[in-house]
Amino acid sequence: MYRRTDIQYDIDHVKWEFDNLSFPEWYESEGGGTQLCLQSYADKMNYMDGYVDSYPYTNGCGSMSRFPDREEQGYSQLNPVFKDTIFKDIIEGHFRARFLTMVMHSTYSVHQDKAPRLHLAIDTHPNAYFFWPEHKEFFHIPNDGFVYWVDTTQPHTFVNAGPDRTHLVMVE
Protein backbone atom coordinates (compact mmCIF):
# COMPACT_ATOMS: atom_id res chain seq x y z
CA MET A 1 0.00 0.00 0.00
CA TYR A 2 2.88 2.39 0.73
CA ARG A 3 6.63 2.57 1.06
CA ARG A 4 9.28 5.13 1.86
CA THR A 5 11.47 5.78 -1.17
CA ASP A 6 15.20 6.49 -1.05
CA ILE A 7 14.54 10.08 -2.16
CA GLN A 8 15.03 12.57 0.67
CA TYR A 9 15.17 16.36 0.84
CA ASP A 10 16.17 18.76 3.58
CA ILE A 11 12.70 19.26 5.06
CA ASP A 12 13.70 22.52 6.76
CA HIS A 13 14.76 23.93 3.39
CA VAL A 14 11.57 22.65 1.74
CA LYS A 15 9.44 24.28 4.47
CA TRP A 16 11.40 27.53 4.24
CA GLU A 17 10.87 27.76 0.46
CA PHE A 18 7.19 26.86 0.84
CA ASP A 19 6.70 29.49 3.53
CA ASN A 20 8.55 32.17 1.56
CA LEU A 21 7.02 31.77 -1.87
CA SER A 22 4.38 34.19 -3.05
CA PHE A 23 1.65 31.88 -4.25
CA PRO A 24 -1.10 32.77 -6.70
CA GLU A 25 -4.73 32.03 -5.90
CA TRP A 26 -5.36 28.47 -4.68
CA TYR A 27 -8.11 26.10 -5.84
CA GLU A 28 -10.81 25.55 -3.23
CA SER A 29 -11.57 21.84 -2.86
CA GLU A 30 -15.01 20.48 -2.11
CA GLY A 31 -15.27 19.66 1.58
CA GLY A 32 -12.57 22.11 2.57
CA GLY A 33 -8.93 22.40 1.76
CA THR A 34 -6.97 23.98 -1.04
CA GLN A 35 -4.76 22.87 -3.92
CA LEU A 36 -2.16 24.57 -6.07
CA CYS A 37 -0.53 23.14 -9.22
CA LEU A 38 3.21 23.28 -9.66
CA GLN A 39 2.71 22.12 -13.26
CA SER A 40 0.20 22.98 -15.93
CA TYR A 41 -0.98 21.09 -18.97
CA ALA A 42 1.70 20.77 -21.66
CA ASP A 43 -0.49 21.99 -24.53
CA LYS A 44 0.43 25.53 -23.46
CA MET A 45 -3.23 26.33 -23.01
CA ASN A 46 -4.40 29.84 -22.49
CA TYR A 47 -7.22 31.27 -20.46
CA MET A 48 -9.59 31.16 -23.42
CA ASP A 49 -9.30 27.52 -24.50
CA GLY A 50 -12.86 26.62 -23.56
CA TYR A 51 -12.23 24.88 -20.24
CA VAL A 52 -14.08 25.94 -17.14
CA ASP A 53 -10.80 26.56 -15.32
CA SER A 54 -7.71 27.13 -17.44
CA TYR A 55 -5.68 29.00 -14.88
CA PRO A 56 -2.29 27.18 -14.86
CA TYR A 57 -2.02 27.13 -11.06
CA THR A 58 -5.39 25.40 -10.62
CA ASN A 59 -6.15 23.59 -13.89
CA GLY A 60 -4.86 20.25 -12.58
CA CYS A 61 -6.58 20.52 -9.21
CA GLY A 62 -9.56 18.57 -8.01
CA SER A 63 -10.91 15.55 -9.79
CA MET A 64 -9.54 14.65 -13.22
CA SER A 65 -13.20 14.27 -14.27
CA ARG A 66 -13.14 18.06 -14.71
CA PHE A 67 -11.00 17.46 -17.83
CA PRO A 68 -12.02 14.06 -19.23
CA ASP A 69 -9.84 14.36 -22.34
CA ARG A 70 -6.62 14.82 -20.37
CA GLU A 71 -4.08 12.40 -18.93
CA GLU A 72 -2.20 13.16 -15.72
CA GLN A 73 1.10 12.80 -17.60
CA GLY A 74 0.10 15.87 -19.64
CA TYR A 75 0.62 18.07 -16.58
CA SER A 76 4.35 18.59 -17.09
CA GLN A 77 4.90 22.33 -17.73
CA LEU A 78 6.55 23.93 -14.72
CA ASN A 79 4.57 26.97 -13.58
CA PRO A 80 6.74 30.11 -13.49
CA VAL A 81 6.63 30.84 -9.75
CA PHE A 82 8.49 27.56 -9.09
CA LYS A 83 11.28 28.13 -11.64
CA ASP A 84 14.12 28.89 -9.23
CA THR A 85 12.97 26.80 -6.27
CA ILE A 86 13.73 23.42 -4.76
CA PHE A 87 10.30 22.33 -5.99
CA LYS A 88 11.54 22.39 -9.59
CA ASP A 89 14.12 19.74 -8.63
CA ILE A 90 11.69 17.69 -6.54
CA ILE A 91 9.05 17.37 -9.26
CA GLU A 92 11.40 16.89 -12.22
CA GLY A 93 10.40 13.74 -14.09
CA HIS A 94 7.01 13.61 -12.35
CA PHE A 95 3.56 14.83 -13.39
CA ARG A 96 0.57 16.73 -12.03
CA ALA A 97 2.48 17.98 -9.00
CA ARG A 98 0.27 19.82 -6.54
CA PHE A 99 0.31 21.17 -3.03
CA LEU A 100 -2.69 19.76 -1.19
CA THR A 101 -3.73 21.36 2.08
CA MET A 102 -6.46 19.65 4.07
CA VAL A 103 -8.19 21.80 6.62
CA MET A 104 -8.48 20.63 10.18
CA HIS A 105 -10.99 17.90 10.97
CA SER A 106 -11.73 16.87 7.37
CA THR A 107 -11.86 13.62 5.41
CA TYR A 108 -11.91 12.75 1.71
CA SER A 109 -14.55 10.38 0.39
CA VAL A 110 -13.34 6.86 -0.36
CA HIS A 111 -12.02 6.90 -3.92
CA GLN A 112 -9.45 5.41 -6.29
CA ASP A 113 -6.91 7.25 -8.40
CA LYS A 114 -5.80 6.09 -11.84
CA ALA A 115 -2.14 5.97 -10.78
CA PRO A 116 -0.17 5.71 -7.54
CA ARG A 117 0.99 8.95 -5.93
CA LEU A 118 4.24 10.24 -4.51
CA HIS A 119 3.85 12.27 -1.30
CA LEU A 120 6.23 14.62 0.45
CA ALA A 121 4.78 15.83 3.75
CA ILE A 122 5.52 19.52 4.29
CA ASP A 123 3.33 20.28 7.28
CA THR A 124 1.68 17.39 9.09
CA HIS A 125 0.89 15.85 12.46
CA PRO A 126 0.30 12.31 13.83
CA ASN A 127 -3.47 12.55 13.34
CA ALA A 128 -3.28 12.86 9.54
CA TYR A 129 -3.31 9.50 7.80
CA PHE A 130 -4.32 7.37 4.83
CA PHE A 131 -6.88 4.64 5.34
CA TRP A 132 -7.61 1.72 3.01
CA PRO A 133 -10.99 0.35 4.20
CA GLU A 134 -10.82 -2.93 2.27
CA HIS A 135 -7.46 -3.70 3.87
CA LYS A 136 -8.22 -2.05 7.22
CA GLU A 137 -4.83 -0.37 7.03
CA PHE A 138 -3.77 3.09 8.25
CA PHE A 139 -0.59 4.99 7.43
CA HIS A 140 0.79 8.36 8.53
CA ILE A 141 3.41 10.07 6.35
CA PRO A 142 5.87 11.91 8.59
CA ASN A 143 7.50 15.18 7.53
CA ASP A 144 10.96 13.63 7.53
CA GLY A 145 11.95 14.85 4.06
CA PHE A 146 11.43 11.45 2.42
CA VAL A 147 9.17 10.97 -0.58
CA TYR A 148 6.62 8.20 -0.02
CA TRP A 149 5.07 6.04 -2.73
CA VAL A 150 1.37 5.42 -2.01
CA ASP A 151 -0.89 2.99 -3.86
CA THR A 152 -3.89 5.23 -4.33
CA THR A 153 -5.29 2.94 -7.05
CA GLN A 154 -6.84 0.94 -4.19
CA PRO A 155 -9.98 2.36 -2.56
CA HIS A 156 -8.70 4.79 0.09
CA THR A 157 -9.39 7.98 1.94
CA PHE A 158 -7.35 10.53 3.83
CA VAL A 159 -8.32 11.59 7.33
CA ASN A 160 -7.13 14.82 8.90
CA ALA A 161 -8.16 14.63 12.55
CA GLY A 162 -6.02 17.56 13.66
CA PRO A 163 -4.80 20.93 12.39
CA ASP A 164 -4.30 21.75 8.71
CA ARG A 165 -1.81 19.56 6.85
CA THR A 166 0.04 20.13 3.54
CA HIS A 167 1.63 17.57 1.22
CA LEU A 168 3.34 17.88 -2.13
CA VAL A 169 1.68 15.20 -4.26
CA MET A 170 2.72 14.03 -7.72
CA VAL A 171 2.34 11.19 -10.22
CA GLU A 172 5.30 9.04 -11.32
Backbone hydrogen bonds, N-H to C=O, Kabsch-Sander energy under -0.5 kcal/mol:
donor,donor_aa,acceptor,acceptor_aa,energy
3,R,149,W,-2.1
5,T,147,V,-2.6
8,Q,6,D,-0.5
9,Y,145,G,-2.4
11,I,9,Y,-1.1
14,V,10,D,-2.4
15,K,11,I,-2.7
16,W,12,D,-2.3
17,E,13,H,-2.7
18,F,14,V,-2.5
19,D,15,K,-2.9
20,N,16,W,-1.5
21,L,17,E,-0.7
21,L,18,F,-0.8
23,F,21,L,-0.9
27,Y,35,Q,-3.1
29,S,27,Y,-0.7
29,S,33,G,-2.2
32,G,29,S,-1.5
34,T,101,T,-2.0
35,Q,27,Y,-2.0
36,L,99,F,-1.7
37,C,57,Y,-3.1
38,L,97,A,-2.9
39,Q,97,A,-1.0
40,S,77,Q,-2.7
42,A,74,G,-2.9
44,K,41,Y,-1.0
45,M,41,Y,-0.5
49,D,46,N,-1.3
58,T,55,Y,-2.1
59,N,55,Y,-2.0
61,C,58,T,-1.9
66,R,63,S,-1.8
67,F,64,M,-1.7
70,R,67,F,-2.0
74,G,71,E,-1.8
75,Y,72,E,-1.7
76,S,40,S,-0.9
76,S,74,G,-1.6
77,Q,40,S,-2.2
78,L,76,S,-0.6
79,N,38,L,-2.9
82,F,79,N,-2.1
83,K,80,P,-1.8
85,T,82,F,-1.5
88,K,82,F,-0.5
88,K,85,T,-0.8
89,D,85,T,-0.7
90,I,86,I,-2.2
91,I,87,F,-2.4
92,E,88,K,-0.8
94,H,91,I,-2.6
95,F,171,V,-2.7
96,R,75,Y,-2.4
98,R,169,V,-2.8
99,F,36,L,-2.7
100,L,98,R,-0.5
100,L,167,H,-2.7
101,T,34,T,-3.0
101,T,99,F,-0.5
102,M,100,L,-0.5
102,M,165,R,-2.5
103,V,101,T,-0.5
105,H,162,G,-1.2
106,S,103,V,-0.5
106,S,160,N,-1.4
108,Y,158,F,-2.1
111,H,156,H,-2.5
113,D,152,T,-3.2
117,R,150,V,-2.4
118,L,170,M,-3.0
119,H,148,Y,-2.9
120,L,168,L,-2.2
122,I,166,T,-2.5
123,D,166,T,-2.2
128,A,125,H,-1.3
129,Y,159,V,-2.4
130,F,139,F,-3.1
131,F,157,T,-2.1
132,W,137,E,-2.5
135,H,132,W,-0.8
136,K,132,W,-1.2
137,E,132,W,-1.5
139,F,130,F,-1.8
144,D,142,P,-1.5
147,V,7,I,-2.4
148,Y,119,H,-3.0
149,W,3,R,-2.7
150,V,117,R,-3.1
151,D,1,M,-3.4
152,T,150,V,-1.6
154,Q,151,D,-0.7
156,H,111,H,-2.3
157,T,131,F,-2.0
159,V,129,Y,-3.0
160,N,106,S,-3.1
161,A,127,N,-3.1
161,A,159,V,-0.6
165,R,102,M,-2.0
166,T,123,D,-2.8
167,H,100,L,-2.2
168,L,120,L,-2.7
169,V,98,R,-3.2
169,V,167,H,-0.6
170,M,118,L,-2.0
171,V,95,F,-3.0
172,E,116,P,-0.5
